[in-house]
Amino acid sequence: MLYTLDRINADDRILPGITLGAHILDTCSRDTYALEQALEFVRAKMTSLGSEQFSCNDGSAAVSLLHTKPVVGVIGASDSTVSLQVANLLRLFKIPQISFASTSAALSDKSRFEFFARTVPPDTFQSKAIADIVRALNFTYVATVASAGEYGESGIEMFQKEARLKNICIAAQEKVPLSPSPKHFDAIIAALDAKTNARAVVLFTRMEHALGILEAANRAQLVGRFVWIASDHWGTQDRPVKGREYVAEGALTVELQSHALPDFDKHLRELRPFDEASQRNPWFREFWESRFNCRVDPALAVEHKKSVCSSQQQSPHYVQDTKVQFVSDAVLAMALALDNIRKRVCGDEYGPCRALQTVGGDVLFREILNISFPNLVHEQVGFDENGDGIGRYDILNFQLNRATRRWEYRKVGVWEETLRLNMADIVWAGGSKLLPASTCSEPCGQGEAKSVQQGDVCCWRCLPCRDHEFLVDEFTCHSCGAGSWPLADRRGCQVLPEQYIQWHSVFAIVPILLALLGVLTTSAVLVTFAVKNDTPVVKASGRELCYILLAGILFCYLQVRAAIAPHPQSFVLLAKPSAATCGLQRVGVGLGFALMYSALLTKTNRISRVFESASKSTRRPSYISPRSQVLICSLLISVQGVATAIWLVVEPPDTRLFTPEGRFNTVILKCKVKETAFFISLIYNMLLIVVCTVYAVKTRNLPENFNESKFIAFTMYTTCVIWLAFIPLYFGTMNNHEIQTTALCVSISLSATVALSCLFAPKMYIIYLQPEKNSRVANIAKQAMQGSGKKALFSAKSLTDEQVQLNPAREGVKLYVREARSTDVDELNSGEEEAAL
C-alpha cells in the first residue's frame, strides 16, 4: 500500500498538487476489534460542529482538541468477516471501501453493502473452481472443513451447492471454531480419518486454521492419507506447510491469478528496520525480527537469547505474496477515481479545490464502479455492477522439486469460468503420479446398475442387469423387450434374428424323408387301386371309402411335404411361417385326419351294422350302399371343414414372435395361434378316433374272412398310442420349436403310415404276390367247412335261397344266405361281405 502511494504521489499526472496519505490500523483478524478500530475513520463525521462555531473569552480563535484526518476511503480488510463488520459501519457514513482479499459472496449484495467494492472476485467463482477441480479428478466422495465465520461458512456452502449439481457427495462436514485449540484440530482429523473412502478434503479455512489442520494430521502420523484441496487463504503461503511438507505434499490450492510487481521486490529488499523510511510502517520491525529470528534491540536479543538484527541480512527464499497486486490495484482505483472527480469539478486548478472537498462518498463510489485502468503490471482492472473483480484463478500443486530438492507451489492449471488442468504436472503424496481415488463405491462394471439409497448418489451397490436387460442410465436396467437383445456394452438393444426351423437341418430332414417315402408309397397304392379297380380285392375293400382314406393319408404326408420339388416353401409345416402357410396348416392337419378317420369310422360302422342286423333278421340294413357310405363320410368330413372355416374367419391366420420362457435371447417366428387352440381344433378328430376304436373293438371277433376289422382294430390301437405319446410331447416342448415341429410332423406321418401299412399292405401283398387269389373264380371256389372249434365259411355264389344256420353255441349268430345276384354283389361291395355272403 505504501509503495503504491509513493508511486501515485510521485506521478504528476495523478492528483497534481495533492498528496495522499494512509492511516493504517491492525484488525488482528478479529471482527470486533476491527470494528472498534474503524471508529477512527468515522470520528470526524460523527459531529457536525467545527472549531469556527466556538470562540474564546479572550477573543482568540478556538482550537479543536479532536485531531481528525480527512478520510475519503478505506482500503481493506483482508478477512471477509472483518470486512462485513467494517462495511456495515462505513455505509452509515457513505465512506467507500475497497478490499483486496475479502471474497465472501455476501459482500456482493449491494442492498446491504452499497459502498463496498473489491479487486478480487467473490467466493462464488472460487467455489465453482474448487468443485470443477474435484469433478475433474473424479472425486465423488469428499470431506469438507470450513472456518467459522462468513468466509469459511459461506464459501463451503456454495461449494456444497455446486457439488450437488455435479453429483459430488459430502462424507463429513467439519467446522473450525473462531479460537480453536490443538484438541479441536485433533478431533477434526479423527473425524476425517473415520471416513476411509473419502481421501479428498476441501479446506475453506483461514490460513492459520489450515496450519492447525496440517499440524494435527502430522501428529496423527497420517502422512499421505489425505488429498488437500484448499482455498486462496492457503494459496501459496509458506506458513501452513513449513515443517509439515510431507503431510501437505500433493495438495491442490486455489490462488487468485496475479502477477508480481517487479519494482516492489527491489523496494522491499532495500528496506531495513533501522532506516527512517521503514519507520512509517509500524509492523516492519516486527516482520524483520520474525523473518530472520533476531531482535533489533540488543537488550531484548540478550533477554530472548536471539541474535541482533543486521542490515546485511537477506532472505534467501523470498517470494512476493500474491495479494500484493490486488492491494496495489485497490489503492490505484481509489486514487484514479478521485483524480477523475477532480478533473470534473476542479478543471485545470492545481491542488485540491473547495468543490473537491465537498464531494460525497456516494459520488466517489459510483466513480470507482465505473473506472477501468491498467495496473502496475499493465493488466486491465475494473469492477462489475456489484463491485466485484474479475474471476481468474491459478491452480497450484504443492510438490517437491526433484531437481532442486526444494518444496514449491507449481502451477498446474487455470480457472477462467472453465477449468484447464494439466494432470501430467500434478504430483501426489509420496511423489506418486497415480491419481488417488476418493469415492464411496467403486465404479460398476459393464452391465451393472447402481443401487443407491434415497438422496445418496455416491454410495451404491452394483447389481447386474439380467441377461435380457440393458442400461437405460447408470441406475436403471430395462428389458429390451420381445425380439431384441442387449448389445455387448449393454448400452442399447439390437433386433434378434427370427428363428424358424430350417429345411436343411436334421429336425427337418427326418420328417421330410418320412413324408417323401409316404407320398411315394401312397401314390403307388393309389395307382395300383386305379389299375386294379375292378378286381375282387379292390372291390371287396370298398373302393370309394378306400380312395377317401388314401386321399386323407396323402393329405397328411403333403402337410409335411407339399410337393416333390425340393423347395423350402413346398413344406407346409416346415416352411417359414407366413399368413398363407399358417392358414394351410390349420386347414391341412385337421382335414387330413378327418378324411382318414371319417372313412374308417364309416367302414367300421357299416361292418358292425351288417352283422348286428344279420343276427336279428334277414332284412338288409339301410345306408350300406357305396353312395350312402360316401355321403355319410362326406358329412363327417364337413363337420371338420365347417369348424376350420369358422376358425379362420374368427381368428385370421398370421404370424407372431415367440420368446421361450427363460430364453430371452431367442425369438421364434410362429403361427399366431395358441397351442391350446390348436389342440381344440383336433378334438373332433380325437372323437372320430375314439368312436372308430370302439367299433373296431366290437367287430374284432368276426369270422376269419372278415379279418379287415382286425386290421382296422390294430390301426386304431396303434393310432391311439401315437396320439397319447404326441400330446404330452408336443405341449412339453413349446420352448423348443424345432423339437415341437418335428414331433408334429413325425406324429402326422406315423398316423398316416400306420393306416397305410395295416389296411393296404395285405391287399398289396395279394395283388402283387398272390395274384391267383385276386379273381372271381377263386373266390367262388373258396368254400369249406372246418371241424370243431373252427368257423364255417360259405360262398354266396354256390348257395340259392337256402338258409344255413351256424351252431349257435359256437358262433352266437345266424347267417341267412340268399342267392346273390350280380346287382347285389355291386351293392354290397364293401369289406369281405361279397366273398362270404
Secondary structure, 3 states (H helix, E strand, C coil): CHHHHHHHHCCCCCCCCCCCCCCCCCCCCCHHHHHHHHHHHHHHHCCCCCHHHCECCCCCECCCCCCCCCCCCEECCCCHHHHHHHHHHHHHHCCCEEECCCCCHHHHCCCCCCCEEECCCCHHHHHHHHHHHHHHCCCCEEEEEEECCHHHHHHHHHHHHHHHHCCCEEEEEEEECCCCCHHHHHHHHHHHHHCCCCCEEEEECCHHHHHHHHHHHHHCCCCCCCEEEECCCCCCCCCCCCCCHHHHCCCEEEEECCCCCHHHHHHHHHCCCCCCCCCCCCCHHHHHHHHHCEECCHHHHHHCCCEECCCCCCCCCCCCCCCHHHHHHHHHHHHHHHHHHHHHHHCCCCCCCHHHHCCCHHHHHHHHHHCEEECCCCCEEECCCCCCCCCCEEEEEEEEECCCCEEEEEEEEEECCCEEECHHHCCCHHHCCCCCCCCCCCCCCCCEEEEECCCCCCCEEEEECCCCEEEEECCEEEECCCCEEECCCCCCEEECCCECCCCCCHHHHHHHHHHHHHHHHHHHHHHHHHHCCCCHHHHHCCHHHHHHHHHHHHHHHHHHCCCCCCCHHHCCCCCCCCHHHHHHHHHHHHHHHHHHHHHHHHHHHHHHHHHHHHCCCCCCCCCCCHHHHHHHHHHHHHHHHHHHHHHHHHCCCCEEEECCCCCCCCCEEEECCCHHHHHHHCHHHHHHHHHHHHHHHHCCCCCHHHCHHHHHHHHHHHHHHHHHHHHHHHHHCCCCHHHHHHHHHHHHHHHHHHHHHHHHHHHHHHHHHCHHHCCHHHHHHCCCCCCCCCCCCCCCCCCCCCCCCCCHHHHCCCCCCCCCCHHHHHHCCCCCHHHHC
